[in-house]
Amino acid sequence: MTVTLRAAVPTDAGEISRLYAQSWRAAYPGLVPQSYLDELQDHHWTQTVADWITTGRFTALLAFEKEVIAGCAIYGRAREEKYEGWGELVSLYVMPGRFRKGYGSRLVQRMVQEMKAQGLSGCYLWVLDGNRRARAFYEKAGFEDTGETLTFTLADAPLLDCRYQMEFKPR
């Protein structure tokens, strides 16, 4: 299998949003309200992703199998002031049917290389507490559960995110 990685451009935003929506519908039943998943539109994130790419606020890195998008990671400098000097993995999704085939690992490896090259101290991310598959993936990739949690509401349901981090060793 040949995996190609490239930075996304604003015209990729619709495909990225579709990838995210399909991944949510496949990965999150039982973790987020089913009513939310049932109503989730493929274009839900298009404008947000386009804005992030256009402004350079975040990098969107795409993984392709042949010429079809198989996965996407969006990352950049931390959004939270208390993590100044750190990077943040905002989102990482792989197309349903392509889970556990190395796309996510390749995206994370490239992201970490880029963050280290920028001189960042480490990277953190938030993951749903009940998302055991994602948590195991991040742990295997070298992230550690910090024990920090964040509660947020989605479709009137409280959900719990857990913070994971990877500190970069000085060169």
N, C-alpha and C positions, 0 to 999 in steps of 0.2 A: 504494500500500500504506500503510495506516494502522498505525503502531506505537504502542502504548500501553505506558507504563512505570508500574509501581507497586511499592511495597515489599511483600515477602511477609509473610504472617502464618503462625503455626504450623500451621494447617490446610493450607497449601500444601506442607508438607514432603514428603509422599508423591509429589506430582506433580513436585517438584524432583528428588527421588531418581530417579524414573522417567526424567526428562529426562537426568540425568547418566548413568545406566546405558545408555540408548539411544545417547547421544553417544559414550560410551567404546567400545561395541561397533562403532560406525561409524568412529570416528576412530583407534583404537589398534591394529588388527590389524598385526602386524609390529613394533610398538613395545613392547607388553607381552605377556607370555606368553598364548598363545591359550587355554590351559586356564583362566586367570583370567577372561578375557572370556566363555568358554563357561559358566562357573559363576556369573557375576555376576547377582545378582537385582535386579529393579527397586527393591525396598525397601531395598537395601543402605545408603543414606545417610539414610534417613528420620529415624531417631532423632537422629543427629548434627545434621542441618539443623534439626530442630525445637528441639533444645537451644540452638543458636546463635541462632535467632530469638527464642525465649522469653526467654533471658537477656540479649539485646541485645549479646552478644559480637561478632557480625558482623551486617551488613546484608545481606539477600538482596533483590536487585532483579530483578524479573521483566519480561520483554518479551513482549507479547502481539500476535498477529496475529488480529484480530477478537477472539474471547474464548478463544483457544487459546494456551497457553504456548509461546512460540517460543524463549526463551532465558532464562538466569539468570546473574547475577554475584553472588558472595558476597565481601564485602570488609569491612575495618575497620582498626583500628589494628594495627600490626605485632605479630606474635607473638614475634619475636626481640628480646631486650633491646638488642642492638647496633644496632637500627634504631628505637630510641625516637624518637618525633616523626614517624615515617613511617607511611604506610598500606600495607596489603598487599592485593593482589587474590588471594584464596585460591583462587577457581575461577571460570571463565567457560565455559559450555557453551551450545551452540545445538542445537536439534533437528536430527537428520539430515534432509536434504531442504530445510533452511532455511539452510544454510551460504552465505556470500557474498551475503547479501541485506540486510546493514546492521544486523542485530540486535545483533551483538557490538559494533560501533562505537558504536551508541546507548547500550548499557549502559556501555561504557568512558567515553564522554563524560560521562554523568551521574555516574558514580563519581568521576571526576577533579574535576568541579565541587563535589561534596559534600566531598571531601577537602580541596580548596583552601579552601572555606568554613570548615572545621574548623581551619584554620591548620597543616595538616600540611606537612612539608618536601618530600614526594614520595611515590611509590608504587613498590613492587616486587612481583614475582611470580616464581614458579618454573615452568618449562616443560620438558617432556621434550626432551632433546637432539635426538632424531631427528624431532621433530614440526615439520617444515619449514613446514607450512601455518600453524600457530599462531605460530611464531617470526616469519614474514613478516608476519602480522597485527599482532602486537605492535610490530614495528619500524615498520610503516606508521602505527600509532596514536601513535608518538612515544616508545616505550620503547627503551632501549639495552641491549645485552648487556654485562654487567659483567665477564664472564670468570670469575665465581665459579660453582663447580659443587658439587653435593651428590649423593652416591651413596646410594641407598636400595634396599631389597629388596622385591620383590613376587612372590609365588608362587615363592620361592627363586631368583629371577632378579635380578641387580644391574641397576639402572637409573640413568641419569644425568639430573639436572635442571640447568638453567642458570638463573641469576638475571638478570632484566631489571629495569631501573628507569627511572623518569621523575622527574626533579627538577622541582619547581615553582618557577617564577621568582617572586622577591619582587614584591609588588604595587607 
